[in-house]
Amino acid sequence: MSDNMQKYRQKLSAFFDINNSFTFWKGRVALYAILKALGVGDGDEVILPGYTCVVEVNPIRYLGAKPVFIDIEPDTFNMNVDLLEEKITPNTKVIIAQHTYGYVCDMDRILEIANRKGVTVIEDCCLAFGSRYKGKLVGTFGKAAFFSSQWNKFYTTGIGGMAITSDDDIAAKMQSLQDSEMLKPSFKEVAMLAAQLAVYRTFIYPRTTALAQNFFRYLTKKGIVIGSSKSEEYAAAPAEPDFVKSMSSLQAGVGLRQLKKVEQNIAHRKKMASLYDQLLREKGWPVRTYDESIADPVMVRYPVRIAEKDKALATAVNAGIELGNWFDSPLHQVETDLANYGYTPGMCPQAEKAAREVVNLPLHPRANAKTVRRTVNFITQFNKA
Ligand SMILES: Cc1ncc(COP(=O)(O)O)c(C=O)c1O
């Protein structure tokens, strides 16, 4: 293991005050490793919100298990816990508590139901690095948790994934998986990622993001750059032979530098999110609603519901406004054939409504107070949902 990797794993463990951390090529690989360590396989069911990224569903399918989708509650976009018990069957092996946009799930209730039913809970913290529930960091409640450091996340290593667990048995299984099954990213992949990170650091600012993203997607389709997803991942029977890959030392080095700035990043995101609250409220728009006595969210992006999502997204590019479209489908991206994933339209009505209405606004370290003002002025020209 490289020096960078060892240090990165140690720093992650220290941040979460947990004894086991792992690193992967992407967040979805971290999920795959956790599910495999938990023994998830043929015929097992995994419950997760029907408001997620399809690449999160694929590891479940790669292992032969069945995704079972649960609807969300409209304020926090997290699973509606009132519906959880009825989704649990004798085949349910795992519940994935996804903390969406940074809002935290109701962990007490989820764990109470899961413990009573003998089901394991893991946490998807890809969108909630640093968020706290009842004062404790999310990621430390379930048997294990996973994170992503892909472009749009709390911090970026280009692409990247991490997992943590306090369960030494699961950790031993994950370590043996890492030692025996994980492929190493190729020299070419790492070199391309290094070049992309350099471009990102130099050119990508809120005004240029939308244009850059379109160009980046085009290059990814052509296979010229390392995209976070291949188009095959949205297909009927996704197969990713090189799926199980470890993190490169390059990513670990970038991650280490980002971890040094973690408190600054958290403070910045909280400050910008409060500014969105204030400016949107002044314009008569709804703002974040969550239970402040239990939740201390660190938002990855600021979600807003508007009636004219498509129009806003189309106009934003030329206006130099950085609007996110996720999730644009119960299983993002919209080109996914939901039927292949066992998702039937109408299954999660609140998630489908959110997919039609929600755009998300930037909070990353390069988005400053001016970005927030411009973004609010832009978005409030449209009709709110
Ligand atoms: C909620 C959620 N979980 C998991 C993932 C997968 O992370 P990665 O792209 O690093 O594989 C994503 C992807 O963006 C996500 O939004």
The ligand as a MOL file (V3000), in Angstrom:
LIG
                    3D

  0  0  0     0  0            999 V3000
M  V30 BEGIN CTAB
M  V30 COUNTS 16 16 0 0 0
M  V30 BEGIN ATOM
M  V30 1 C -26.5830 8.9400 -3.5000 0
M  V30 2 C -25.4420 8.3730 -4.2860 0
M  V30 3 N -24.9050 7.2030 -3.8960 0
M  V30 4 C -23.8840 6.6590 -4.5760 0
M  V30 5 C -23.3290 7.2500 -5.6880 0
M  V30 6 C -22.1840 6.5950 -6.4110 0
M  V30 7 O -20.9810 7.2720 -6.2200 0
M  V30 8 P -19.8020 7.1200 -7.2870 0
M  V30 9 O -20.1490 7.9710 -8.4730 0
M  V30 10 O -18.5570 7.5820 -6.6090 0
M  V30 11 O -19.7390 5.6830 -7.6480 0
M  V30 12 C -23.8680 8.4350 -6.1380 0
M  V30 13 C -23.2970 9.0320 -7.3460 0
M  V30 14 O -23.1790 10.0850 -7.6940 0
M  V30 15 C -24.9470 9.0290 -5.4070 0
M  V30 16 O -25.4790 10.1980 -5.7910 0
M  V30 END ATOM
M  V30 BEGIN BOND
M  V30 1 1 1 2
M  V30 2 1 2 3
M  V30 3 2 2 15
M  V30 4 2 3 4
M  V30 5 1 4 5
M  V30 6 1 5 6
M  V30 7 2 5 12
M  V30 8 1 6 7
M  V30 9 1 7 8
M  V30 10 2 8 9
M  V30 11 1 8 10
M  V30 12 1 8 11
M  V30 13 1 12 13
M  V30 14 1 12 15
M  V30 15 2 13 14
M  V30 16 1 15 16
M  V30 END BOND
M  V30 END CTAB
M  END
